Amino acid sequence: MRMPVETRYADYDSKGHANNAVYLTYFEMARHRVWVDRMDGDADFPFIVAEATVRYVSEAMIGQALEIEIVTSEVRTKAWVWSYVIRATEGDRVVAEGRTVQVMYDYDSRCTIPIPDAVRAKLGAV
């Protein structure tokens, strides 16, 4: 799934570069859209993020339009991996790449649980 990144003025440092920390926020925005829009999930996510990585490829400057692509790159018993690519829309230049590992979680019992079959099936379509 590919979508625009809605950057904010506060995302940029004094030199006009997108601050390194905001890329995790961009990943979070993509996760939310996929979970709610594509997977028909509730905004009260039944998972936790166990790991996140970002690789910075090129700079993103203030005023540049960005978009993010998110795909399911691996599905395990209790966890799955979403991979991300952020691009500058002009020229399709890669700005950053990353991944997050999500773990299904039961907040009542405070423990991880296997991915339900219905969720597993939808993950394959992302």
Phi, psi and omega in degrees: 000131179243137182210156176291150173262124179269093181281156179238157179304322181292349179287346189254147177274184184293345177264000179086009178270146172296127181295143184302326184290334184289342180297325176293327175293320177298319176299318180298318179297320178293317178302315180300312181299316180295313183298315184279313187277317185268328185256002179055034181272166177278148179294347174271083190302134176268036178215164175237154175269120183263339183203145176214135176226149177225137172240119182273125186255313179210167185283150171244123184255156179304135179092347178280134177284134180238156171220159182233141174244136179231133178222152173278118183255348178197141175233127180248194180291311183244353187222163174215161181246128170253131178253145186232146168226124175256130182234149166282127186295326177284113180086356178057033182285131178287129179258316181205155175227155178189182178206154172227147175251121179255142179237128175299139188215134175262106184291336178289313180270351178058048178212161178286154180222159176296151177292124177299149182304321181296320178290317179305316181296319181288329178299325180295341181266357181265000000 
